[in-house]
Amino acid sequence: MSVYTSVSEAQMRSFLSHYDLGEFTNLKGIAQGVTNTNYFVTTTKGRFVLTLFEVLSQDELPFYLQLMQHLSQNNVACPKPIAQINGQLDANLAGKPACLVSCLHGADVAHPTAEQCHSVGKMLAKMHVAGSHFEQHMDNPRGKAWWTKECERLLPLMSYVDATLLKDTIAKLNAHDDSVLPSGIIHADLFKDNVLLHGDDVAGFIDFYYACHGNFMYDLAIALNDWARTDANHIDAEFQDALLAGYMSVRPLSKAEQQYLPLAQEAACIRFWVSRLLDYHFPPAGELTFTKNPDVFRDLLLKLQQQ
């Protein structure tokens, strides 16, 4: 879903007065936003991305912005936060927490190649390694406790078959202790539209605003479930193997991680099935909203469980 907050040129000029970025020349909305409002901002010193946060609070922003700063300084392809003249990374605009980050070159792809999947897996592993040196901590706000609680709101609105699938899968996931697996900073939303590519290479991971601490297999599973998923909604073995090979070329998986990965893919399905169901049944107010199809991850979950 895209939720937009309008920004006028006058507001933008006032906002930019706190930055050393030259004169304002252009503001253009980015339609691909899901949770936040995003704009391309052009000044006489270049092009940047402005994000206004529709859900996150002001005091939550420093974690994400300092994380991106840390990752970009450690050779992980991602946007660099732009500091204000006073050195502060987070800001406020139109009554919403906001930030500016560098605009990366590249584009997202709807239908990746195996080579591109390999590059994504490799960069994800680099991010996991680099994130191990980031000292701040953020619990996963959309993990087991979250989907167990939100499930109770959704069950009365679902068919018996879907409700049973959701309850049974959550019970299975909650019965497994994933806290013993290697963990650290995870992106937690590495879909195709959150990766910019230049040819076969990763130009940058974007939208770090679900980043948190979690086990690495859950993060890898989220990526696999989107990058290796075909239009027919099943996992393409070639693309999955390519992404895994790229990842393991940087960070080899332990036997325990390899054994847990199929269950992690089910957990990734639950996370996005639940969030999309919530968006569908309880849409937040906004000037422009777009709800993604929840059934995609229900259907993928069923196919994963049939393997």
C-alpha positions, -999 to +999 in steps of 0.1 A: +000+000+000+012+035-008+003+062+017+011+097+005+015+130+024+016+160+001+046+183+002+045+217-014+074+235-031+073+261-005+076+235+023+105+219+004+124+251+000+121+257+037+131+221+045+162+224+023+174+255+041+186+232+068+209+214+044+239+224+023+225+210-009+222+241-031+189+255-045+157+235-049+148+227-085+123+198-086+101+175-065+086+143-079+065+116-060+077+080-061+047+057-067+064+025-055+063+034-018+046+008+004+046+022+040+062+056+036+058+086+014+088+090-010+099+118-034+128+124-057+142+158-048+165+176-072+187+206-062+216+224-079+239+199-062+222+167-073+193+143-069+182+129-035+154+108-021+131+123+005+111+099+028+083+110+051+075+083+076+038+074+080+043+049+109+077+053+124+081+078+152+109+105+153+128+087+180+130+055+160+146+071+130+182+074+143+186+036+144+178+031+107+197+061+095+228+053+115+226+017+103+226+028+067+255+051+074+274+022+090+266-002+061+276+023+034+309+029+052+315-009+052+311-015+014+274-025+015+256-009-014+229+012+001+218+049+003+238+073+024+218+094+048+223+132+042+230+152+073+216+186+080+240+215+085+238+208+123+249+172+117+215+156+125+204+128+101+166+128+109+143+157+103+106+167+102+085+178+073+047+183+069+043+171+105+060+138+098+094+124+106+116+127+075+150+122+061+171+127+029+193+100+015+215+098-016+198+087-048+214+055-062+218+047-099+201+016-111+166+002-113+146-026-098+136-056-120+104-076-120+119-107-136+155-112-125+181-135-140+200-162-121+231-140-123+212-111-106+199-135-079+235-145-073+245-109-069+217-102-045+226-132-023+262-121-022+253-085-011+229-098+015+257-119+030+280-088+030+253-069+048+249-096+075+287-096+080+290-058+081+260-055+104+276-076+130+298-046+139+268-023+144+264-017+181+227-006+183+199-031+187+163-032+174+140-062+182+120-075+153+086-058+156+070-083+132+082-116+145+065-145+163+049-123+190+035-100+164+019-125+141+006-146+170-012-115+184-025-101+150-037-136+140-065-132+166-078-101+148-078-118+115-092-153+122-129-142+124-125-125+090-110-155+072-125-187+057-122-218+078-096-233+055-074-202+055-078-197+092-068-233+099-037-229+077-027-197+095-032-211+130-015-244+123+015-228+106+020-203+134+018-230+160+045-250+141+067-219+138+063-210+174+072-245+185+107-241+169+134-221+188+153-201+161+171-180+187+200-205+187+208-197+151+233-171+140+216-137+141+223-100+137+211-071+116+186-082+089+169-061+062+136-080+067+120-067+035+144-076+007+119-078-021+128-071-058+115-036-055+139-029-026+170-037-047+184-015-074+204-033-101+229-021-127+232-049-151+239-081-131+253-061-102+236-047-071+236-009-072+220-008-038+196-022-012+170+004-003+141+008+022+158-003+055+129+008+076+120-028+086+156-036+095+161-051+129+178-080+147+168-115+137+182-148+125+199-146+092+179-175+077+147-156+081+161-127+062+175-150+035+141-167+033+123-134+027+146-127-002+143-163-016+105-161-015+104-131-037+135-133-059+130-170-067+092-169-070+078-172-105+047-156-119+030-190-114+038-186-077+062-214-071+099-213-063+123-216-092+151-240-082+177-223-105+170-189-090+170-202-055+202-221-060+218-190-075+208-167-047+220-193-021+253-197-039+259-160-040+252-158-002+274-188+007+303-174-014+306-147+014+291-164+044+288-202+044+257-217+061+260-240+091+242-274+090+216-261+114+209-231+092+205-252+061+181-275+080+161-245+093+159-226+060+127-244+046+109-235+079+122-200+076+106-197+042+073-206+058+079-180+085+085-154+057+052-163+041+034-159+074+049-125+080+038-110+047+005-129+045-005-115+079+007-079+071-012-079+038-043-092+054-041-065+080-037-039+052-067-053+034-090-055+064-077-025+084-063+000+059-048+031+074-060+065+061-041+081+034-044+102+003-035+073-019-036+037-009-028+004-027-032-030-011-011-059-023-027-093-028-025-113+005-032-146-013+002-146-030+019-157+002-009-180+013-006-199-020+032-199-018+030-212+018+008-241+006+033-250-022+062-249+002+044-272+026+036-297-002+073-301-011 
